[in-house]
Amino acid sequence: MNEKSEVLKIALPSDGEMYQATLDFLKNSGMSVKRGSSRQYLGSLQGLENVTVLFQRVADISSKIEEGSADLGIVGLDRFEEFRIDDGNAFVVAKDLDYSNCKLVIAVPQGWIDVSAMSDLSDLALEFKHTGRELRVATKYPRLTSKFFYQNGINYFKTIYSSGTLEVSPLMGFSDIIVDITSTGTTLRENQLKPIVDGTIIESQACLIASANSLGNELHKLDSARKFIARIEGYMEGKDYFTVTFNLDANNEEDAANIFLNSVTINEFQGPRVSRIFTINGNSAYSLAIVLKRKDLQIVTDNLREIGASNIIVNKPDYVFDGQSNLFTKLMNNITGKK
């Protein structure tokens, strides 16, 4: 087994909007990326051995995973769905890494006041056909566009692939409408375009993808993959949890726990952990700690005030790790299923 095959290869965006966002995400996950310069296409991860970072164009990452020249990759879900091969080698490990959020939408000229829904667009496409022409759609996503149009009963159209700025295509006469990524809709409005109300093809964000073949055939890489995935999972889980500590007057540990448990109105929490407080005046007091989800924080805080809790302190954990990595289990199940 040569040295190169021992190394886990992770494909990351080399530039564009996702580049810095991905570096920040991995840094927050405890894995800073080292890259000599913007012209270098190899890098490493601090704190994780036997890993090589491959900086790739976003449009190429899915194909690198598919062909097995990279083992793991971070890319937009829109790009993965556009370039993936059905029943192929690449699969999604984590669908939502909670950054680079956007939508792939159908946008038409604002002057088309009678076109606001897919049914209107279907009628228009049929009218165009009767006049001997097709509805022209400029997009970087011909596969997703065609699939969505067919699903909505639009059969008479022509996709025009363009890797450049799509928003000016209708104004230049290059196309009638466009299908493109948008985050806020500002660029569409500035170019006199409007989205179709039911024309969102996919809601996209950064996702983690993997190569079943490369990892399945080179099992020695799996330990590095497990560590990489676990750190991402721990960071993602930590974003949704809080640790709450508070003090209660009680006769003993069991009494303190029962006071809290009999008052709390939620079921999803861990704890309480109870420890005695040695007070100057000799009062019997205890410190309790629980771990709960963000959505329950206000409810529990109100519950604690009602039972006379004091010194309520809320901390945000950097990471939360379960007994096993659900994402790594998913990875292994996919690898096993592909063999």
Contacts in CASP RR format, 6 or more apart in sequence:
PFRMAT RR
TARGET T0000
AUTHOR 0000-0000-0000
METHOD contacts of the structure
MODEL  1
MNEKSEVLKIALPSDGEMYQATLDFLKNSGMSVKRGSSRQYLGSLQGLEN
VTVLFQRVADISSKIEEGSADLGIVGLDRFEEFRIDDGNAFVVAKDLDYS
NCKLVIAVPQGWIDVSAMSDLSDLALEFKHTGRELRVATKYPRLTSKFFY
QNGINYFKTIYSSGTLEVSPLMGFSDIIVDITSTGTTLRENQLKPIVDGT
IIESQACLIASANSLGNELHKLDSARKFIARIEGYMEGKDYFTVTFNLDA
NNEEDAANIFLNSVTINEFQGPRVSRIFTINGNSAYSLAIVLKRKDLQIV
TDNLREIGASNIIVNKPDYVFDGQSNLFTKLMNNITGKK
1 220 0 8 1.000
5 218 0 8 1.000
5 220 0 8 1.000
6 50 0 8 1.000
6 220 0 8 1.000
6 221 0 8 1.000
7 50 0 8 1.000
7 51 0 8 1.000
7 52 0 8 1.000
7 221 0 8 1.000
8 50 0 8 1.000
8 51 0 8 1.000
8 52 0 8 1.000
8 71 0 8 1.000
8 72 0 8 1.000
8 221 0 8 1.000
8 224 0 8 1.000
8 225 0 8 1.000
8 228 0 8 1.000
9 51 0 8 1.000
9 52 0 8 1.000
9 54 0 8 1.000
9 69 0 8 1.000
9 70 0 8 1.000
9 71 0 8 1.000
9 72 0 8 1.000
9 214 0 8 1.000
10 45 0 8 1.000
10 51 0 8 1.000
10 52 0 8 1.000
10 53 0 8 1.000
10 54 0 8 1.000
10 70 0 8 1.000
10 71 0 8 1.000
10 72 0 8 1.000
10 73 0 8 1.000
10 74 0 8 1.000
10 228 0 8 1.000
11 53 0 8 1.000
11 54 0 8 1.000
11 55 0 8 1.000
11 56 0 8 1.000
11 61 0 8 1.000
11 64 0 8 1.000
11 65 0 8 1.000
11 70 0 8 1.000
11 72 0 8 1.000
11 73 0 8 1.000
11 74 0 8 1.000
11 75 0 8 1.000
12 19 0 8 1.000
12 22 0 8 1.000
12 23 0 8 1.000
12 26 0 8 1.000
12 33 0 8 1.000
12 53 0 8 1.000
12 54 0 8 1.000
12 55 0 8 1.000
12 56 0 8 1.000
12 61 0 8 1.000
12 73 0 8 1.000
12 74 0 8 1.000
13 19 0 8 1.000
13 22 0 8 1.000
13 55 0 8 1.000
13 56 0 8 1.000
13 57 0 8 1.000
13 58 0 8 1.000
13 61 0 8 1.000
13 74 0 8 1.000
13 75 0 8 1.000
14 41 0 8 1.000
14 55 0 8 1.000
14 56 0 8 1.000
14 57 0 8 1.000
15 38 0 8 1.000
15 57 0 8 1.000
16 58 0 8 1.000
17 100 0 8 1.000
18 58 0 8 1.000
18 74 0 8 1.000
18 75 0 8 1.000
18 76 0 8 1.000
18 100 0 8 1.000
18 206 0 8 1.000
21 99 0 8 1.000
21 100 0 8 1.000
21 206 0 8 1.000
22 74 0 8 1.000
22 99 0 8 1.000
22 100 0 8 1.000
22 206 0 8 1.000
23 32 0 8 1.000
23 33 0 8 1.000
24 99 0 8 1.000
25 74 0 8 1.000
25 97 0 8 1.000
25 99 0 8 1.000
25 206 0 8 1.000
26 32 0 8 1.000
26 33 0 8 1.000
26 45 0 8 1.000
26 232 0 8 1.000
27 33 0 8 1.000
28 235 0 8 1.000
29 231 0 8 1.000
29 232 0 8 1.000
29 234 0 8 1.000
29 235 0 8 1.000
30 47 0 8 1.000
30 231 0 8 1.000
30 235 0 8 1.000
31 45 0 8 1.000
31 46 0 8 1.000
31 47 0 8 1.000
31 48 0 8 1.000
31 228 0 8 1.000
31 231 0 8 1.000
32 45 0 8 1.000
32 46 0 8 1.000
33 43 0 8 1.000
33 44 0 8 1.000
33 45 0 8 1.000
33 46 0 8 1.000
33 53 0 8 1.000
34 43 0 8 1.000
34 44 0 8 1.000
34 45 0 8 1.000
34 46 0 8 1.000
35 43 0 8 1.000
35 53 0 8 1.000
35 55 0 8 1.000
36 43 0 8 1.000
40 55 0 8 1.000
41 54 0 8 1.000
41 55 0 8 1.000
41 56 0 8 1.000
42 52 0 8 1.000
42 53 0 8 1.000
42 54 0 8 1.000
42 55 0 8 1.000
43 52 0 8 1.000
43 53 0 8 1.000
43 54 0 8 1.000
43 55 0 8 1.000
44 51 0 8 1.000
44 52 0 8 1.000
44 53 0 8 1.000
45 51 0 8 1.000
45 53 0 8 1.000
45 228 0 8 1.000
48 224 0 8 1.000
48 227 0 8 1.000
48 228 0 8 1.000
48 231 0 8 1.000
49 224 0 8 1.000
50 221 0 8 1.000
50 224 0 8 1.000
51 224 0 8 1.000
51 228 0 8 1.000
54 64 0 8 1.000
54 69 0 8 1.000
54 70 0 8 1.000
56 64 0 8 1.000
56 70 0 8 1.000
58 75 0 8 1.000
58 76 0 8 1.000
58 79 0 8 1.000
59 79 0 8 1.000
59 83 0 8 1.000
61 70 0 8 1.000
61 73 0 8 1.000
61 74 0 8 1.000
61 75 0 8 1.000
61 79 0 8 1.000
61 209 0 8 1.000
62 75 0 8 1.000
62 79 0 8 1.000
62 80 0 8 1.000
62 82 0 8 1.000
62 83 0 8 1.000
62 84 0 8 1.000
62 90 0 8 1.000
62 209 0 8 1.000
63 83 0 8 1.000
64 70 0 8 1.000
64 73 0 8 1.000
65 71 0 8 1.000
65 72 0 8 1.000
65 73 0 8 1.000
65 89 0 8 1.000
65 90 0 8 1.000
65 209 0 8 1.000
65 210 0 8 1.000
65 211 0 8 1.000
66 83 0 8 1.000
66 84 0 8 1.000
66 85 0 8 1.000
66 88 0 8 1.000
66 89 0 8 1.000
66 90 0 8 1.000
66 211 0 8 1.000
67 89 0 8 1.000
68 89 0 8 1.000
68 211 0 8 1.000
68 213 0 8 1.000
68 214 0 8 1.000
69 214 0 8 1.000
70 211 0 8 1.000
70 214 0 8 1.000
71 210 0 8 1.000
71 211 0 8 1.000
71 214 0 8 1.000
71 215 0 8 1.000
71 218 0 8 1.000
71 221 0 8 1.000
71 225 0 8 1.000
72 93 0 8 1.000
72 208 0 8 1.000
72 209 0 8 1.000
72 210 0 8 1.000
72 211 0 8 1.000
72 225 0 8 1.000
72 228 0 8 1.000
72 229 0 8 1.000
73 208 0 8 1.000
73 209 0 8 1.000
73 210 0 8 1.000
74 97 0 8 1.000
74 206 0 8 1.000
74 207 0 8 1.000
74 208 0 8 1.000
74 209 0 8 1.000
75 206 0 8 1.000
75 207 0 8 1.000
75 209 0 8 1.000
76 100 0 8 1.000
76 204 0 8 1.000
76 205 0 8 1.000
76 206 0 8 1.000
76 207 0 8 1.000
77 92 0 8 1.000
77 95 0 8 1.000
77 96 0 8 1.000
77 202 0 8 1.000
77 204 0 8 1.000
77 205 0 8 1.000
77 206 0 8 1.000
77 207 0 8 1.000
78 102 0 8 1.000
78 104 0 8 1.000
78 141 0 8 1.000
78 144 0 8 1.000
78 181 0 8 1.000
78 202 0 8 1.000
78 204 0 8 1.000
80 90 0 8 1.000
80 92 0 8 1.000
80 207 0 8 1.000
80 209 0 8 1.000
81 144 0 8 1.000
81 202 0 8 1.000
82 140 0 8 1.000
82 141 0 8 1.000
82 143 0 8 1.000
82 144 0 8 1.000
83 143 0 8 1.000
84 90 0 8 1.000
88 212 0 8 1.000
89 211 0 8 1.000
89 212 0 8 1.000
89 213 0 8 1.000
89 214 0 8 1.000
89 338 0 8 1.000
90 209 0 8 1.000
90 210 0 8 1.000
90 211 0 8 1.000
90 212 0 8 1.000
91 209 0 8 1.000
91 210 0 8 1.000
91 212 0 8 1.000
91 334 0 8 1.000
91 338 0 8 1.000
92 207 0 8 1.000
92 208 0 8 1.000
92 209 0 8 1.000
93 207 0 8 1.000
93 208 0 8 1.000
93 209 0 8 1.000
93 210 0 8 1.000
93 229 0 8 1.000
93 327 0 8 1.000
93 330 0 8 1.000
93 331 0 8 1.000
93 334 0 8 1.000
94 207 0 8 1.000
94 208 0 8 1.000
94 229 0 8 1.000
94 232 0 8 1.000
94 233 0 8 1.000
94 236 0 8 1.000
94 327 0 8 1.000
95 207 0 8 1.000
96 205 0 8 1.000
96 206 0 8 1.000
96 207 0 8 1.000
97 205 0 8 1.000
97 206 0 8 1.000
97 207 0 8 1.000
97 208 0 8 1.000
97 232 0 8 1.000
97 236 0 8 1.000
98 205 0 8 1.000
98 206 0 8 1.000
98 236 0 8 1.000
98 239 0 8 1.000
99 205 0 8 1.000
99 206 0 8 1.000
100 204 0 8 1.000
100 205 0 8 1.000
100 206 0 8 1.000
101 183 0 8 1.000
101 203 0 8 1.000
101 204 0 8 1.000
101 205 0 8 1.000
102 181 0 8 1.000
102 182 0 8 1.000
102 183 0 8 1.000
102 203 0 8 1.000
102 204 0 8 1.000
102 205 0 8 1.000
103 181 0 8 1.000
103 182 0 8 1.000
103 183 0 8 1.000
103 200 0 8 1.000
103 201 0 8 1.000
103 202 0 8 1.000
103 203 0 8 1.000
103 204 0 8 1.000
104 141 0 8 1.000
104 144 0 8 1.000
104 179 0 8 1.000
104 180 0 8 1.000
104 181 0 8 1.000
104 200 0 8 1.000
104 201 0 8 1.000
104 202 0 8 1.000
104 204 0 8 1.000
105 179 0 8 1.000
105 180 0 8 1.000
105 181 0 8 1.000
105 182 0 8 1.000
105 188 0 8 1.000
105 195 0 8 1.000
105 196 0 8 1.000
105 199 0 8 1.000
105 200 0 8 1.000
105 201 0 8 1.000
106 118 0 8 1.000
106 121 0 8 1.000
106 137 0 8 1.000
106 148 0 8 1.000
106 177 0 8 1.000
106 178 0 8 1.000
106 179 0 8 1.000
106 195 0 8 1.000
106 196 0 8 1.000
106 199 0 8 1.000
106 201 0 8 1.000
107 167 0 8 1.000
107 177 0 8 1.000
107 178 0 8 1.000
107 179 0 8 1.000
107 180 0 8 1.000
107 182 0 8 1.000
107 188 0 8 1.000
107 193 0 8 1.000
107 194 0 8 1.000
107 195 0 8 1.000
107 196 0 8 1.000
108 115 0 8 1.000
108 121 0 8 1.000
108 170 0 8 1.000
108 176 0 8 1.000
108 177 0 8 1.000
108 193 0 8 1.000
108 194 0 8 1.000
108 196 0 8 1.000
109 170 0 8 1.000
109 177 0 8 1.000
109 192 0 8 1.000
109 193 0 8 1.000
109 194 0 8 1.000
110 189 0 8 1.000
110 192 0 8 1.000
110 193 0 8 1.000
110 194 0 8 1.000
111 192 0 8 1.000
112 124 0 8 1.000
114 120 0 8 1.000
115 121 0 8 1.000
115 124 0 8 1.000
115 196 0 8 1.000
116 194 0 8 1.000
116 196 0 8 1.000
116 197 0 8 1.000
117 196 0 8 1.000
117 197 0 8 1.000
117 198 0 8 1.000
118 152 0 8 1.000
118 154 0 8 1.000
118 196 0 8 1.000
118 198 0 8 1.000
118 199 0 8 1.000
120 196 0 8 1.000
121 135 0 8 1.000
121 152 0 8 1.000
121 154 0 8 1.000
121 177 0 8 1.000
121 196 0 8 1.000
122 152 0 8 1.000
122 153 0 8 1.000
122 154 0 8 1.000
124 135 0 8 1.000
125 134 0 8 1.000
125 135 0 8 1.000
125 154 0 8 1.000
125 155 0 8 1.000
125 156 0 8 1.000
125 157 0 8 1.000
126 156 0 8 1.000
128 134 0 8 1.000
128 135 0 8 1.000
128 156 0 8 1.000
128 176 0 8 1.000
129 156 0 8 1.000
134 156 0 8 1.000
134 157 0 8 1.000
134 158 0 8 1.000
135 154 0 8 1.000
135 156 0 8 1.000
135 157 0 8 1.000
135 158 0 8 1.000
135 176 0 8 1.000
135 177 0 8 1.000
136 157 0 8 1.000
136 158 0 8 1.000
136 160 0 8 1.000
136 174 0 8 1.000
136 175 0 8 1.000
136 176 0 8 1.000
136 177 0 8 1.000
137 145 0 8 1.000
137 149 0 8 1.000
137 157 0 8 1.000
137 158 0 8 1.000
137 159 0 8 1.000
137 160 0 8 1.000
137 175 0 8 1.000
137 176 0 8 1.000
137 177 0 8 1.000
137 178 0 8 1.000
137 179 0 8 1.000
138 159 0 8 1.000
138 160 0 8 1.000
138 162 0 8 1.000
138 166 0 8 1.000
138 169 0 8 1.000
138 170 0 8 1.000
138 174 0 8 1.000
138 175 0 8 1.000
138 177 0 8 1.000
138 178 0 8 1.000
138 179 0 8 1.000
139 145 0 8 1.000
139 159 0 8 1.000
139 160 0 8 1.000
139 161 0 8 1.000
139 162 0 8 1.000
139 166 0 8 1.000
139 178 0 8 1.000
139 179 0 8 1.000
139 180 0 8 1.000
140 161 0 8 1.000
140 162 0 8 1.000
140 163 0 8 1.000
140 164 0 8 1.000
140 166 0 8 1.000
140 180 0 8 1.000
140 181 0 8 1.000
141 179 0 8 1.000
141 201 0 8 1.000
142 159 0 8 1.000
142 161 0 8 1.000
144 179 0 8 1.000
144 201 0 8 1.000
144 202 0 8 1.000
145 159 0 8 1.000
145 179 0 8 1.000
145 201 0 8 1.000
146 159 0 8 1.000
148 199 0 8 1.000
148 201 0 8 1.000
149 155 0 8 1.000
149 157 0 8 1.000
160 169 0 8 1.000
160 174 0 8 1.000
160 175 0 8 1.000
162 169 0 8 1.000
162 174 0 8 1.000
162 175 0 8 1.000
166 178 0 8 1.000
166 179 0 8 1.000
166 180 0 8 1.000
167 178 0 8 1.000
167 180 0 8 1.000
167 187 0 8 1.000
167 188 0 8 1.000
167 190 0 8 1.000
167 191 0 8 1.000
167 193 0 8 1.000
168 174 0 8 1.000
168 191 0 8 1.000
169 175 0 8 1.000
169 178 0 8 1.000
170 176 0 8 1.000
170 177 0 8 1.000
170 178 0 8 1.000
170 193 0 8 1.000
171 191 0 8 1.000
171 192 0 8 1.000
178 193 0 8 1.000
179 201 0 8 1.000
180 188 0 8 1.000
181 204 0 8 1.000
182 188 0 8 1.000
182 195 0 8 1.000
185 195 0 8 1.000
188 194 0 8 1.000
188 195 0 8 1.000
208 229 0 8 1.000
208 232 0 8 1.000
208 327 0 8 1.000
210 225 0 8 1.000
210 331 0 8 1.000
210 334 0 8 1.000
212 334 0 8 1.000
212 335 0 8 1.000
212 337 0 8 1.000
212 338 0 8 1.000
212 339 0 8 1.000
213 338 0 8 1.000
214 221 0 8 1.000
215 221 0 8 1.000
215 222 0 8 1.000
215 225 0 8 1.000
215 331 0 8 1.000
215 335 0 8 1.000
216 222 0 8 1.000
216 335 0 8 1.000
216 338 0 8 1.000
216 339 0 8 1.000
222 332 0 8 1.000
225 328 0 8 1.000
225 331 0 8 1.000
226 325 0 8 1.000
226 328 0 8 1.000
229 325 0 8 1.000
229 327 0 8 1.000
229 328 0 8 1.000
229 331 0 8 1.000
230 321 0 8 1.000
230 325 0 8 1.000
230 327 0 8 1.000
230 328 0 8 1.000
231 319 0 8 1.000
232 327 0 8 1.000
233 321 0 8 1.000
233 325 0 8 1.000
233 326 0 8 1.000
233 327 0 8 1.000
233 328 0 8 1.000
234 319 0 8 1.000
234 320 0 8 1.000
234 321 0 8 1.000
235 318 0 8 1.000
235 319 0 8 1.000
237 319 0 8 1.000
237 320 0 8 1.000
237 321 0 8 1.000
237 322 0 8 1.000
238 316 0 8 1.000
238 317 0 8 1.000
238 318 0 8 1.000
238 319 0 8 1.000
238 320 0 8 1.000
240 293 0 8 1.000
240 294 0 8 1.000
240 320 0 8 1.000
241 291 0 8 1.000
241 292 0 8 1.000
241 293 0 8 1.000
241 294 0 8 1.000
241 316 0 8 1.000
241 317 0 8 1.000
241 320 0 8 1.000
242 291 0 8 1.000
242 292 0 8 1.000
242 293 0 8 1.000
242 294 0 8 1.000
242 297 0 8 1.000
242 314 0 8 1.000
242 315 0 8 1.000
242 316 0 8 1.000
242 317 0 8 1.000
243 289 0 8 1.000
243 290 0 8 1.000
243 291 0 8 1.000
243 314 0 8 1.000
243 315 0 8 1.000
243 316 0 8 1.000
243 317 0 8 1.000
244 289 0 8 1.000
244 290 0 8 1.000
244 291 0 8 1.000
244 292 0 8 1.000
244 297 0 8 1.000
244 300 0 8 1.000
244 301 0 8 1.000
244 304 0 8 1.000
244 312 0 8 1.000
244 313 0 8 1.000
244 314 0 8 1.000
244 315 0 8 1.000
245 287 0 8 1.000
245 288 0 8 1.000
245 289 0 8 1.000
245 311 0 8 1.000
245 312 0 8 1.000
245 313 0 8 1.000
245 315 0 8 1.000
246 287 0 8 1.000
246 288 0 8 1.000
246 304 0 8 1.000
246 309 0 8 1.000
246 310 0 8 1.000
246 311 0 8 1.000
246 312 0 8 1.000
246 313 0 8 1.000
247 277 0 8 1.000
247 285 0 8 1.000
247 286 0 8 1.000
247 287 0 8 1.000
247 288 0 8 1.000
247 309 0 8 1.000
247 310 0 8 1.000
247 311 0 8 1.000
248 256 0 8 1.000
248 259 0 8 1.000
248 260 0 8 1.000
248 285 0 8 1.000
248 286 0 8 1.000
248 288 0 8 1.000
248 307 0 8 1.000
248 308 0 8 1.000
248 309 0 8 1.000
248 310 0 8 1.000
249 283 0 8 1.000
249 284 0 8 1.000
249 285 0 8 1.000
249 286 0 8 1.000
250 256 0 8 1.000
250 259 0 8 1.000
250 284 0 8 1.000
250 285 0 8 1.000
250 286 0 8 1.000
251 284 0 8 1.000
252 284 0 8 1.000
253 274 0 8 1.000
253 275 0 8 1.000
253 276 0 8 1.000
253 286 0 8 1.000
256 272 0 8 1.000
256 274 0 8 1.000
256 286 0 8 1.000
256 288 0 8 1.000
257 272 0 8 1.000
257 274 0 8 1.000
257 288 0 8 1.000
259 307 0 8 1.000
260 272 0 8 1.000
260 288 0 8 1.000
260 290 0 8 1.000
260 304 0 8 1.000
260 307 0 8 1.000
261 272 0 8 1.000
263 303 0 8 1.000
263 304 0 8 1.000
263 306 0 8 1.000
263 307 0 8 1.000
264 300 0 8 1.000
264 303 0 8 1.000
265 299 0 8 1.000
265 303 0 8 1.000
266 292 0 8 1.000
266 296 0 8 1.000
266 299 0 8 1.000
266 300 0 8 1.000
268 292 0 8 1.000
268 293 0 8 1.000
268 296 0 8 1.000
269 290 0 8 1.000
269 291 0 8 1.000
269 292 0 8 1.000
269 293 0 8 1.000
269 296 0 8 1.000
269 300 0 8 1.000
270 290 0 8 1.000
270 291 0 8 1.000
270 292 0 8 1.000
271 289 0 8 1.000
271 290 0 8 1.000
271 291 0 8 1.000
272 288 0 8 1.000
272 289 0 8 1.000
272 290 0 8 1.000
273 288 0 8 1.000
273 289 0 8 1.000
273 290 0 8 1.000
274 286 0 8 1.000
274 287 0 8 1.000
274 288 0 8 1.000
275 286 0 8 1.000
275 287 0 8 1.000
276 285 0 8 1.000
276 286 0 8 1.000
276 287 0 8 1.000
277 285 0 8 1.000
277 286 0 8 1.000
277 287 0 8 1.000
279 285 0 8 1.000
290 300 0 8 1.000
291 317 0 8 1.000
291 320 0 8 1.000
292 300 0 8 1.000
297 314 0 8 1.000
301 312 0 8 1.000
301 314 0 8 1.000
304 312 0 8 1.000
305 312 0 8 1.000
END
